[in-house]
Amino acid sequence: MEALISNYWWVLVALLCVVLYKYILRFLFGMVIVPEDRIGLITKKFVLFGSDRELPDGRIIAVKGEAGFQGKTLAPGLYFGMWFWQYSVTMEQFTIIPEGKIGLIMAKDGSEIPTGNILGQKVESDNFQDAVKFLENGGQRGRQTSYITSGSYRINTMLFQVSVTDMIRIQESMVGIVTTLDGLPIEANQIAGKLVDGHNNFQDFDAFIKQGGNRGLQPQVILAGSYNLNPWAIQLEEIPMTEIAIGYVGVVISFIGTDGNDLTGADFKHGNIVGKGSKGVWLEPLGPGKYPINKYIMKVELVPTTNLVLNWASARSEAHNLDKNLSTITVRSKDGFPFNLDVAQIIHVPTTEAPKVIARFGNMVNLVSQVLEPTIGNYFRNSAQGSDVIAFLSTRKERQESAKEHIRKVLDEYNVNAVDTLIGDIVPPESLMKTLTDRKIAEEQKVTYETQKQAQETRQGMEKETAIADMQKDIVKAQQSVEIAERTASATVKKSEGDAAGVKLAVGAEAEATKMRAHAEAEATKARAQADSEAIKLRASAEAEQISLTGSAEAGKILAVGKSTAEAYELAVKALGGENFTRYKITEELSKGNVKLIPDVLIGGSGGNHGGSAMDGLLGLKLMELMDPAQRKEVVAVAEIVETKAKPKKDNINP
């Protein structure tokens, strides 16, 4: 039983040793295991042996075995003798600087930074991975000029503090202006440090310091690209590059450099023009293109080298805007009339003369305001005062040529070429302009009338010649017609002769044929006539006999009818009397013809009882006129019969 318990304890001890081996080894042998992605930071609690037991004043990192934070670190691996009661080991991760970043280092221990400097200078320390070497080589506490680029580093964070920042990127067509924060002071009478080389665009700031670089504005600029720049040492401003367009040159005015010799000679007394790199206006201007100009140490004045048009007109300005402050010139004539005129001046600044223009005036705007504006304005004002308005208008060309010559001589003194002077619109007073316009209209009307008169005369002559020409055409046409008629007549005669001969032959033949036809026709006609004669004779005999018989029958009929009618009338007359019978027949016939028997007006008269009145006769005649002719004949016949029958009686009565 005791043996079983003893074995149990040994198993338990073995398990505990397996589980707690690190602590056991750490306690018994002072073993420390540093993982592969860590470093060990050591803190020594005390020193058992040796004279250097404490750190010197002002130091916090031990490099010679003193108690405190140790400069030496433990790389990944296995270590012994690091007793827990004497050493404390802290595991720290590697310092990793990502791609596109840099690590800025600030040292917590080291030598003092010299007075006047703000950054600790670079010393050999394996990119700050060997803290002991950093301190032994005289590394200075504080912000360091050096930095670490992207990667993994075993940094002792008890000595160094790492800050990660971005790399500097300069875009295309941009330029970086550098201001350094450390270095020697800038020399007197200078606004920027001197130009030094060998620092790789300020990426090796220690080299810049060693070569005597100055703190402050730097003449050197940085072009487009990516740079590892320490922001504790450098401030950067990104600006566009200076662009000089085609048709311009850039005159450089440098604010730094030595005082160079004047290159213009004794004749030019308006400023110094120096060589490249000296302070002042450079003799050689910059041509069209893009330039990395530091705007704080030099200035580029653009000067147009093409013909430049300047307008003295209120409503017009060119794209260069040099004439934006120019306006229409107001002048006063000799006769006291104010009027306005527009002027355009064309100038040209040669490339070689551009630095002199800038040295004299500073810029092109000053050239326009200080020279061109007063020169041209005063010339035209003086010119207008010596002439009246009408004369000024009429001599415009001469005054333009005179102005061109005068302004050319003036601008030659200022190193500017006057290409041409042009007078634009001239606006005289409205009342005077109306008078001038009326006069001109009258003159033009006179010319118009003369022209119209000449045109009419010309037209008359033309119409006369046209009529002659037209008659000539008719004459020629008549002559041609006569000749044609003659030829036509001749042809007709010939044709007639031919036709006559043909007709003669045709007539002879036709006559012979006609003769033969006539003979035959006569024989035929004779035969037909004899036959017709016989037929007519027979028809006539028959018709005569018929007529005779018909006439005899009709006569007998008429005689019988007449005889019977007479007998009837005779009996009627006897019964009625002659006058009454006549009135009866007339009344009977009138009733058949719808004739009004009683007149509208009755004419009466006295007469005998037996013979009747004249009015009775007239009335009878009028009534007979209204009858039809046949009836009238019949009534007349009856009346005659009655009258014949009645006469014996009357005779007997009135012997």
C-alpha positions in Angstrom: 0.0 0.0 0.0 2.8 2.4 0.8 4.6 1.5 -2.4 1.4 2.3 -4.4 1.1 5.7 -2.7 4.7 6.5 -3.3 4.4 5.7 -7.0 1.3 7.9 -7.2 3.3 10.9 -5.9 6.1 10.3 -8.3 3.6 10.3 -11.2 2.0 13.5 -9.9 5.4 15.2 -9.5 6.3 14.1 -13.1 3.1 15.6 -14.4 3.7 18.8 -12.5 7.3 19.0 -13.9 6.0 18.5 -17.4 3.4 21.2 -17.0 5.5 23.7 -15.1 8.9 23.0 -16.7 9.4 26.6 -17.7 9.0 27.8 -14.2 11.1 25.0 -12.8 13.9 25.6 -15.3 13.6 29.4 -14.8 13.9 28.9 -11.1 16.6 26.3 -11.0 18.8 27.3 -14.0 17.6 30.9 -14.9 16.4 29.7 -18.3 14.6 32.1 -20.6 13.1 31.2 -24.0 12.5 34.1 -26.5 10.0 33.2 -29.3 11.0 33.8 -32.9 8.7 36.8 -33.3 9.7 38.5 -30.1 12.7 40.1 -28.4 13.5 40.1 -24.8 13.9 43.4 -22.9 16.0 43.0 -19.8 15.7 44.9 -16.5 18.4 44.2 -14.0 17.2 44.5 -10.4 20.5 44.7 -8.6 24.3 44.0 -9.0 26.0 41.5 -6.7 29.5 42.1 -7.7 31.5 44.9 -9.4 32.1 48.6 -8.9 29.5 49.9 -11.4 26.4 49.1 -9.5 24.5 52.3 -10.3 23.8 54.2 -13.5 25.5 57.6 -14.0 23.4 60.7 -13.4 21.1 61.5 -16.2 21.3 58.0 -17.8 18.4 55.5 -17.9 19.9 52.7 -20.0 22.7 50.5 -18.7 25.4 49.5 -21.1 28.0 48.1 -18.6 26.0 45.8 -16.4 24.6 48.5 -14.1 21.2 47.9 -12.5 18.3 49.2 -14.4 17.0 49.0 -18.0 19.6 47.2 -20.1 20.7 48.3 -23.5 21.3 44.8 -24.6 18.3 42.8 -25.7 17.7 39.0 -26.1 17.1 37.9 -29.7 14.9 34.8 -30.3 16.5 31.8 -28.7 17.3 29.9 -25.4 19.2 31.6 -22.5 20.4 30.5 -19.1 21.6 32.4 -16.0 18.8 34.9 -16.1 17.7 34.3 -12.5 14.2 35.6 -11.8 15.2 37.2 -8.6 17.9 39.3 -10.4 16.5 39.8 -14.0 13.1 40.6 -15.3 12.6 39.8 -19.0 9.8 41.3 -21.0 8.8 39.9 -24.4 8.2 42.6 -27.0 7.0 42.3 -30.7 9.2 43.3 -33.5 8.8 46.9 -34.8 7.2 46.6 -38.2 7.2 49.6 -40.7 4.6 49.0 -43.4 5.2 49.6 -47.1 5.0 53.3 -48.0 5.8 54.4 -44.5 8.9 55.4 -42.5 9.7 55.1 -38.8 10.8 58.2 -37.0 13.0 57.6 -34.0 13.1 59.4 -30.7 15.9 58.3 -28.3 15.1 58.5 -24.6 18.8 58.4 -23.6 22.1 59.5 -24.9 24.3 62.6 -25.2 23.0 66.1 -25.1 22.1 67.7 -28.5 24.5 70.6 -29.2 23.0 74.1 -28.6 21.4 75.4 -31.7 20.4 72.0 -33.0 17.1 70.3 -32.6 17.8 66.8 -33.9 20.3 64.1 -32.9 22.9 63.3 -35.5 23.2 59.8 -37.0 25.6 57.3 -35.4 26.3 53.7 -36.2 23.7 51.5 -34.4 22.5 48.9 -37.0 19.3 51.0 -37.7 18.8 51.6 -34.0 18.7 47.8 -33.4 21.9 47.9 -31.2 21.1 50.3 -28.3 24.5 49.7 -26.7 26.4 50.7 -29.8 24.1 53.7 -30.2 25.0 55.0 -26.7 28.7 54.0 -26.9 29.1 55.8 -30.3 27.7 59.1 -28.9 24.1 58.9 -29.9 22.1 61.9 -28.8 18.8 61.8 -27.0 15.8 63.3 -28.6 14.4 63.3 -32.1 16.8 61.7 -34.6 17.7 62.9 -38.0 17.8 59.3 -39.2 14.8 57.1 -39.7 14.0 53.5 -40.6 12.3 52.4 -43.8 9.7 49.7 -44.3 10.6 46.3 -42.7 10.9 44.5 -39.4 13.3 45.7 -36.7 14.4 44.5 -33.2 14.1 47.8 -31.5 14.7 48.3 -27.8 11.6 50.2 -27.0 13.0 51.1 -23.5 15.4 53.4 -25.4 13.7 54.2 -28.7 10.2 55.3 -29.4 9.1 54.7 -33.0 6.5 56.9 -34.8 5.2 55.7 -38.2 4.5 58.3 -40.8 3.8 58.4 -44.6 6.4 58.9 -47.3 6.3 62.2 -49.2 4.8 62.1 -52.7 5.1 64.9 -55.2 2.6 64.8 -58.0 3.2 65.3 -61.7 3.8 68.9 -62.9 4.3 69.9 -59.3 7.4 70.9 -57.4 8.2 70.7 -53.7 9.7 73.7 -51.9 11.8 72.7 -48.9 12.3 74.4 -45.6 14.8 72.7 -43.3 14.3 72.8 -39.5 17.9 72.2 -38.5 21.3 73.3 -39.7 23.5 76.4 -39.6 21.9 79.8 -39.6 21.3 81.5 -43.0 24.0 84.0 -43.9 23.4 87.7 -43.5 21.6 89.5 -46.4 20.2 86.2 -47.7 16.7 84.8 -47.5 17.6 81.2 -48.2 20.3 78.8 -47.4 23.2 78.0 -49.6 23.0 75.3 -52.2 24.6 72.0 -51.1 24.9 68.6 -52.8 25.2 65.0 -51.8 22.1 64.6 -49.5 19.9 62.8 -52.1 17.0 65.3 -52.2 17.2 65.8 -48.4 16.6 62.1 -47.7 20.1 61.9 -46.1 19.7 64.8 -43.7 22.9 64.0 -41.8 24.8 64.5 -45.1 23.1 67.9 -45.5 24.1 68.9 -41.9 27.7 67.7 -42.4 28.1 69.8 -45.6 27.1 72.9 -43.8 23.5 73.1 -44.9 21.5 76.0 -43.5 18.2 75.8 -41.7 15.3 77.7 -43.4 14.2 78.1 -47.0 16.3 76.1 -49.4 17.1 77.1 -53.0 16.9 73.4 -54.1 13.4 72.0 -54.9 12.1 68.5 -55.2 10.5 67.2 -58.4 7.7 64.7 -58.8 8.3 61.3 -57.1 8.2 59.5 -53.7 10.7 60.5 -51.0 11.7 59.3 -47.5 11.8 62.7 -45.8 11.9 63.2 -42.1 9.1 65.6 -41.2 11.0 66.6 -38.0 13.8 67.9 -40.2 12.0 69.1 -43.3 8.8 71.0 -44.1 7.6 70.6 -47.7 5.2 72.8 -49.7 3.9 71.4 -53.0 3.1 74.0 -55.7 2.6 73.9 -59.5 5.6 74.2 -61.8 6.1 77.5 -63.6 4.7 77.3 -67.1 5.8 79.6 -69.9 3.5 79.4 -72.9 4.5 79.6 -76.5 4.8 83.3 -77.6 6.3 84.3 -74.2 9.6 84.3 -72.4 10.2 84.3 -68.7 12.5 86.9 -67.3 14.0 85.6 -64.0 14.4 87.9 -61.0 16.5 86.1 -58.4 16.3 87.2 -54.8 19.3 85.1 -53.7 22.9 84.7 -54.7 25.9 86.9 -54.9 25.8 90.4 -56.3 26.9 89.8 -59.9 28.4 92.3 -62.4 26.1 94.4 -64.5 26.1 93.0 -68.1 24.2 95.9 -69.8 27.0 98.4 -70.0 27.1 102.1 -69.1 24.2 103.1 -71.5 21.6 101.2 -69.5 21.1 103.1 -66.2 17.8 101.6 -65.1 18.9 98.6 -63.2 21.4 95.7 -63.1 21.1 92.7 -65.3 23.3 89.9 -64.1 24.3 86.4 -65.1 22.5 83.2 -64.1 22.9 82.3 -60.4 23.4 85.9 -59.2 21.0 88.2 -57.4 19.0 90.4 -59.7 17.5 90.2 -63.2 19.1 87.4 -65.3 20.3 88.3 -68.7 19.1 85.1 -70.3 15.3 84.7 -70.2 13.6 81.3 -70.0 11.9 80.0 -73.2 8.5 78.3 -73.5 8.2 75.2 -71.2 7.7 74.1 -67.6 10.3 75.0 -64.9 10.7 73.9 -61.2 10.9 77.4 -59.9 11.1 78.2 -56.2 8.6 81.1 -56.0 10.1 82.3 -52.7 13.6 82.8 -54.0 13.0 83.9 -57.5 10.2 85.4 -59.6 9.5 84.8 -63.3 7.9 87.7 -65.2 6.2 86.7 -68.4 6.9 88.9 -71.4 5.0 88.3 -74.7 7.4 88.2 -77.6 4.6 88.1 -80.3 2.9 91.3 -81.6 0.9 92.7 -78.7 -2.3 94.7 -79.4 -3.4 97.3 -76.8 -6.9 98.8 -77.2 -7.8 102.3 -76.0 -11.5 101.3 -76.2 -14.0 101.0 -73.4 -15.9 98.1 -75.0 -12.9 95.9 -76.1 -10.0 94.2 -74.3 -7.6 91.5 -75.4 -7.0 88.2 -73.8 -3.7 89.2 -72.2 -5.7 91.8 -70.1 -2.8 94.3 -70.2 -5.3 96.8 -71.6 -8.1 96.2 -69.2 -7.6 99.6 -67.5 -7.4 101.5 -70.9 -10.4 103.3 -72.1 -11.6 105.5 -75.0 -9.6 108.7 -75.4 -11.6 111.9 -75.0 -10.0 114.9 -76.8 -11.1 118.5 -77.4 -10.7 120.2 -80.8 -9.5 123.7 -81.6 -13.1 124.9 -82.0 -14.0 123.6 -78.5 -15.9 120.4 -79.4 -15.1 117.4 -77.3 -15.1 114.0 -79.1 -14.0 110.4 -78.5 -11.7 108.2 -80.5 -10.6 104.6 -80.2 -6.9 103.8 -80.7 -5.1 100.5 -81.1 -1.3 100.2 -80.6 0.6 97.2 -81.7 4.0 96.7 -80.0 6.7 94.0 -80.0 9.2 93.2 -77.3 12.2 91.3 -78.7 13.4 88.3 -76.6 16.8 89.9 -76.0 15.2 93.1 -74.8 12.8 91.5 -72.4 15.2 91.6 -69.4 15.8 95.3 -70.0 12.0 96.0 -70.0 11.6 94.1 -66.8 14.6 95.7 -65.2 13.2 99.1 -66.1 9.5 98.7 -65.3 9.3 95.5 -63.2 6.5 94.0 -65.3 4.5 94.6 -68.5 1.6 96.2 -66.6 3.9 99.0 -65.5 5.1 99.4 -69.1 1.6 100.0 -70.3 0.5 102.3 -67.4 3.8 104.3 -67.1 4.7 104.7 -70.8 2.1 103.7 -73.4 -1.0 105.1 -71.7 0.4 108.7 -71.1 2.3 108.8 -74.4 -0.5 107.9 -76.7 -3.2 109.7 -74.7 -1.2 113.0 -74.6 -0.2 112.8 -78.3 -3.8 112.6 -79.5 -5.0 115.3 -77.1 -2.3 117.7 -78.4 -3.0 116.7 -82.0 -6.7 117.4 -81.6 -6.1 120.9 -80.1 -4.5 122.1 -83.3 -7.4 121.2 -85.6 -11.1 121.5 -85.7 -13.3 118.3 -85.7 -14.0 118.3 -89.4 -10.4 118.7 -90.4 -9.4 116.0 -87.8 -11.8 113.6 -89.4 -10.7 114.4 -93.0 -7.0 114.1 -92.2 -7.3 110.8 -90.2 -4.8 108.9 -92.4 -2.1 111.6 -92.1 -2.6 111.9 -88.3 -2.4 108.1 -88.0 1.0 108.1 -89.8 2.2 111.0 -87.7 1.2 109.2 -84.5 2.9 106.0 -85.6 6.2 107.8 -86.2 6.1 109.7 -82.9 5.2 106.7 -80.8 7.9 104.6 -82.5 10.6 107.1 -81.5 9.3 107.2 -77.9 9.2 103.4 -77.5 12.6 102.9 -79.0 14.0 104.6 -75.9 12.3 101.9 -73.7 13.6 98.9 -75.7 10.1 98.3 -77.2 9.3 98.2 -80.9 6.2 100.1 -82.1 4.8 98.0 -84.9 1.7 100.2 -85.8 -0.7 102.8 -84.5 -4.3 102.6 -85.6 -7.1 105.1 -85.1 -10.4 103.3 -84.7 -13.8 104.9 -84.3 -14.0 108.7 -84.1 -17.2 109.9 -82.4 -17.7 113.6 -82.9 -20.6 115.6 -81.3 -24.0 114.5 -82.5 -25.0 118.0 -83.7 -21.8 118.4 -85.7 -22.0 114.9 -87.0 -25.5 115.7 -88.3 -24.3 118.8 -90.1 -21.5 116.8 -91.7 -23.8 114.0 -92.6 -26.3 116.4 -94.2 -23.5 118.0 -96.2 -22.2 114.6 -97.3 -25.7 113.5 -98.3 -26.2 116.6 -100.4 -22.9 116.1 -102.1 -23.7 112.5 -102.8 -27.2 113.4 -104.1 -25.6 115.9 -106.5 -23.2 113.2 -107.7 -26.2 110.8 -107.9 -28.2 113.3 -110.1 -25.2 113.9 -112.4 -24.7 110.2 -112.7 -28.4 109.6 -113.4 -28.3 112.4 -116.0 -25.3 110.9 -117.7 -27.0 107.5 -117.5 -30.1 108.9 -119.2 -28.0 110.5 -122.0 -26.1 107.3 -122.4 -29.4 105.4 -122.4 -30.8 107.7 -125.2 -27.7 107.1 -127.3 -27.9 103.4 -126.7 -31.5 103.3 -127.6 -30.8 105.2 -130.9 -28.0 102.9 -131.8 -30.2 100.0 -130.8 -33.0 101.2 -133.1 -30.6 101.6 -136.0 -29.3 98.2 -135.3 -32.8 96.8 -135.2 -33.7 98.6 -138.5 -30.5 97.3 -140.1 -31.7 93.8 -139.1 -35.0 94.5 -140.9 -33.2 95.9 -144.0 -31.0 92.8 -144.2 -34.1 90.7 -143.7 -36.0 92.5 -146.5 -33.1 92.2 -148.8 -33.0 88.5 -148.1 -36.7 88.3 -148.6 -36.4 90.0 -152.0 -33.8 87.6 -153.1 -35.8 84.7 -151.7 -38.9 86.0 -153.6 -37.0 86.3 -156.8 -35.7 82.9 -156.5 -39.2 81.6 -155.4 -40.8 83.4 -158.5 -38.3 81.9 -160.8 -39.0 78.6 -159.3 -42.7 79.2 -159.6 -42.4 80.2 -163.3 -40.5 77.1 -164.0 -43.0 75.0 -162.1 -45.9 76.8 -163.9 -44.4 76.1 -167.3 -44.0 72.5 -166.3 -47.5 72.4 -164.8 -48.9 74.1 -168.0 -47.4 71.5 -170.3 -48.7 68.8 -168.0 -52.2 70.5 -167.9 -52.2 70.9 -171.7 -51.6 67.2 -172.1 -54.1 66.4 -169.4 -56.7 68.8 -171.0 -56.3 67.3 -174.4 -56.8 63.9 -173.0 -59.6 65.0 -170.9 -61.3 66.8 -173.8 -61.2 63.7 -176.0 -62.6 61.7 -173.1 -65.2 64.3 -172.4 -66.2 64.4 -176.1 -66.6 60.7 -176.1 -68.6 60.8 -172.8 -70.8 63.6 -174.1 -71.6 61.7 -177.3 -72.6 58.7 -175.3 -74.5 60.8 -172.7 -76.4 62.6 -175.6 -77.5 59.3 -177.0 -78.6 58.1 -173.6 -80.3 61.4 -172.9 -82.1 61.3 -176.2 -83.4 57.8 -175.5 -84.4 58.8 -172.0 -86.2 62.0 -173.2 -88.2 60.1 -175.8 -89.3 57.6 -173.1 -90.1 60.4 -170.6 -92.0 62.3 -173.3 -94.2 59.3 -174.0 -94.8 58.8 -170.3 -95.6 62.4 -169.6 -98.0 62.5 -172.6 -99.8 59.5 -171.2 -99.9 60.9 -167.6 -101.1 64.3 -168.9 -103.9 62.7 -170.9 -105.0 60.7 -167.9 -104.8 63.7 -165.5 -106.7 65.9 -168.0 -109.4 63.5 -168.2 -109.5 63.1 -164.4 -109.6 66.9 -163.9 -112.3 67.2 -166.5 -114.5 64.6 -164.8 -113.7 66.0 -161.3 -114.4 69.6 -162.3 -117.7 68.6 -163.9 -118.7 66.8 -160.6 -117.6 69.7 -158.4 -119.4 72.2 -160.6 -122.5 70.2 -160.4 -122.1 69.9 -156.6 -121.5 73.6 -156.2 -124.4 74.5 -158.4 -126.7 72.2 -156.5 -125.5 73.5 -153.1 -125.7 77.1 -154.2 -129.1 76.6 -155.7 -130.3 75.0 -152.5 -128.7 77.7 -150.3 -130.1 80.4 -152.5 -133.5 78.9 -152.2 -133.1 78.7 -148.4 -131.9 82.3 -148.1 -134.7 83.4 -150.4 -137.3 81.8 -148.2 -135.6 83.3 -145.1 -135.6 86.7 -146.7 -139.2 86.4 -147.4 -139.9 85.4 -143.9 -137.7 87.9 -142.1 -137.2 90.7 -144.5 -133.9 91.6 -146.1 -132.5 93.8 -143.3 -133.5 91.5 -140.5 -132.1 88.5 -142.3 -128.8 90.4 -142.8 -128.7 91.4 -139.1 -129.5 87.8 -138.2 -126.6 86.3 -140.2 -124.2 88.9 -138.9 -125.2 88.2 -135.4 -124.9 84.5 -135.9 -121.4 84.8 -137.3 -120.4 87.1 -134.6 -121.6 84.8 -131.9 -119.5 82.0 -133.5 -116.3 84.2 -133.3 -116.9 85.4 -129.7 -117.1 89.1 -130.9 -118.6 91.6 -128.5 -121.9 92.6 -130.0 -122.7 95.5 -127.8 -120.1 98.2 -127.8 -118.8 99.9 -124.7 -119.9 103.3 -126.2 -123.0 103.4 -128.2 -123.2 106.2 -130.8 -126.8 107.2 -131.6 -128.3 109.4 -134.3 -131.5 110.4 -136.0 -132.6 108.9 -139.3 -135.5 107.8 -141.3 -137.5 104.8 -140.5 -136.8 103.0 -143.6 -133.3 103.7 -144.9 -131.2 103.5 -141.6 -128.4 105.9 -140.5 -124.8 106.3 -141.5 -123.7 105.0 -138.1 -125.6 101.8 -138.8 -123.4 101.3 -141.8 -120.3 102.1 -139.9 -121.2 99.7 -137.2 -121.8 97.0 -139.7 -118.4 97.6 -141.4 -116.6 97.5 -138.0 -118.4 94.2 -137.2 -117.4 92.8 -140.5 -113.7 93.7 -139.9 -113.8 91.6 -136.7 -115.0 88.5 -138.6 -112.8 85.9 -140.2 -112.2 86.6 -143.9 -114.1 83.4 -145.0 -117.0 84.4 -142.9 -116.8 87.9 -144.1 -117.0 86.7 -147.8 -119.9 84.5 -146.9 -121.8 87.3 -145.3 -121.1 89.6 -148.2 -122.3 87.1 -150.6 -125.5 86.6 -148.6 -126.0 90.3 -148.4 -125.6 90.7 -152.1 -128.2 87.9 -152.7 -130.5 89.5 -150.2 -130.0 92.9 -151.7 -130.7 91.5 -155.2 -133.9 89.8 -154.0 -135.0 92.9 -152.2 -134.5 95.5 -155.0 -137.7 94.7 -156.9 -139.7 95.2 -153.8 -138.1 98.5 -153.0 -138.6 99.5 -156.5 -142.2 98.6 -156.2 -142.6 100.5 -153.0 -140.6 103.5 -154.0 -141.0 103.9 -157.8 
